[in-house]
Amino acid sequence: MSSVLFSVLSVYIFILLGYISKMSFKEEIDDKTITLINVYFLQVFLTFWGLLIRPIDITLLYAPSIYMFVVVLVLVFSAFVAKKIFDDNKEYSIATVAAIIGNTGNLGIPINIAIFGEESIPYTTVVNLVNVFVVYTFGVFYYSRGNFDVKTSLINIVKLPILWAAIIAIFLSANHYEAPKVVIDTLMMGAYASMTMQLFLFGIYLYGTKINEISKSLTLWVMIIKFILLPSITFIVLYFIELDKMVKGIIFIEIMMPLAVANVNLASLYDCTPRAVTVLVFLSSVIFLGCIFIGVWSLKFF
């Protein structure tokens, strides 16, 4: 348990540094510029590095398939029900998609390593790959819909270089391309810079954000979806299927990850109330500190 807690807290150091930097330099730090640099440039390195560092094995795809099934099921439910609850387009967009974009990468991977060991890495890698596609398809579409029409939102998906980087990287990995060490090292530098910048950006948006400014109904909705509906459906699905216990555990833990900082990136990029999204990410991160131990305890039932 101590290793799990340490894995979580170590990530939060960079969030704190982002908060302090904004508190110290105020308007000298341009939030939107950092978002654009990260989304359009550094995350391309992260995508290539994550997909080329280990070959994709077709036998590993069962885990992300289950993950994707649950995510899409909940997304469809959210899209229909949230429409009846939230009149504001931006709140509807956030309510629909925020909860399904979890921090499966820079938080989910180290936590699964702490729980299951390095044997979990191939599975967490492909689950995170699925989450990347969720972020830059469904995520981009719904956060765009807060301000744009359907056509423009669809165009916004194909405009992002990350999606194309992922497609190229998958093609190379599927064809057993082995990148030279110097290439992997270069990609790794950009990848770690991207992950660090995401956490910094989260801290920057936290500064000056007031929890009482966000809709209570939106907060309650997103937290219920994130920590009750998603884990419950996943637990039921996993309980009734035949699968290795470790793989079941990895899927369940990845589903429980708090809202990803990518939510803030997209909300900022498409001007979809980024400070409200920052509060949601922060609250989910706090709640997660308690829920993760319940999640680990639940693994014994698989």
Secondary structure as the mmCIF struct_conf table of DSSP 4:
data_model
#
loop_
_struct_conf.conf_type_id
_struct_conf.id
_struct_conf.beg_label_comp_id
_struct_conf.beg_label_asym_id
_struct_conf.beg_label_seq_id
_struct_conf.end_label_comp_id
_struct_conf.end_label_asym_id
_struct_conf.end_label_seq_id
HELX_RH_AL_P HELX_RH_AL_P1 SER A 2 PHE A 25
HELX_RH_3T_P HELX_RH_3T_P1 LYS A 26 GLU A 28
BEND BEND1 ILE A 29 ILE A 29
HELX_RH_AL_P HELX_RH_AL_P2 ASP A 31 ILE A 37
HELX_RH_PI_P HELX_RH_PI_P1 ASN A 38 LEU A 42
HELX_RH_AL_P HELX_RH_AL_P3 GLN A 43 LEU A 52
BEND BEND2 ILE A 53 ARG A 54
HELX_RH_3T_P HELX_RH_3T_P2 ILE A 58 LEU A 61
HELX_RH_AL_P HELX_RH_AL_P4 TYR A 62 ILE A 85
BEND BEND3 ASP A 88 ASP A 88
HELX_RH_AL_P HELX_RH_AL_P5 ASN A 89 VAL A 97
HELX_RH_3T_P HELX_RH_3T_P3 ALA A 98 ILE A 100
STRN STRN1 GLY A 102 GLY A 102
TURN_TY1_P TURN_TY1_P1 THR A 104 LEU A 107
HELX_RH_AL_P HELX_RH_AL_P6 GLY A 108 PHE A 116
HELX_RH_3T_P HELX_RH_3T_P4 GLU A 118 SER A 120
HELX_RH_AL_P HELX_RH_AL_P7 ILE A 121 VAL A 134
HELX_RH_PI_P HELX_RH_PI_P2 VAL A 135 GLY A 139
HELX_RH_AL_P HELX_RH_AL_P8 VAL A 140 ARG A 145
TURN_TY1_P TURN_TY1_P2 GLY A 146 ASN A 147
BEND BEND4 PHE A 148 PHE A 148
HELX_RH_AL_P HELX_RH_AL_P9 VAL A 150 LYS A 159
HELX_RH_AL_P HELX_RH_AL_P10 PRO A 161 ALA A 174
TURN_TY1_P TURN_TY1_P3 ASN A 175 HIS A 176
HELX_RH_AL_P HELX_RH_AL_P11 LYS A 181 LEU A 206
TURN_TY1_P TURN_TY1_P4 TYR A 207 GLY A 208
HELX_RH_3T_P HELX_RH_3T_P5 ILE A 211 GLU A 213
BEND BEND5 ILE A 214 ILE A 214
HELX_RH_AL_P HELX_RH_AL_P12 LYS A 216 ILE A 224
HELX_RH_PI_P HELX_RH_PI_P3 ILE A 225 LEU A 229
HELX_RH_AL_P HELX_RH_AL_P13 LEU A 230 TYR A 239
TURN_TY1_P TURN_TY1_P5 PHE A 240 PHE A 240
BEND BEND6 ILE A 241 ILE A 241
HELX_RH_AL_P HELX_RH_AL_P14 LYS A 245 ILE A 255
TURN_TY1_P TURN_TY1_P6 MET A 256 MET A 256
HELX_LH_PP_P HELX_LH_PP_P1 MET A 257 PRO A 258
STRN STRN2 LEU A 259 LEU A 259
HELX_LH_PP_P HELX_LH_PP_P2 ALA A 260 ALA A 260
TURN_TY1_P TURN_TY1_P7 VAL A 261 VAL A 261
HELX_RH_AL_P HELX_RH_AL_P15 ALA A 262 LEU A 269
TURN_TY1_P TURN_TY1_P8 TYR A 270 ASP A 271
BEND BEND7 CYS A 272 CYS A 272
HELX_RH_AL_P HELX_RH_AL_P16 PRO A 274 SER A 298
HELX_RH_3T_P HELX_RH_3T_P6 LEU A 299 PHE A 301
#
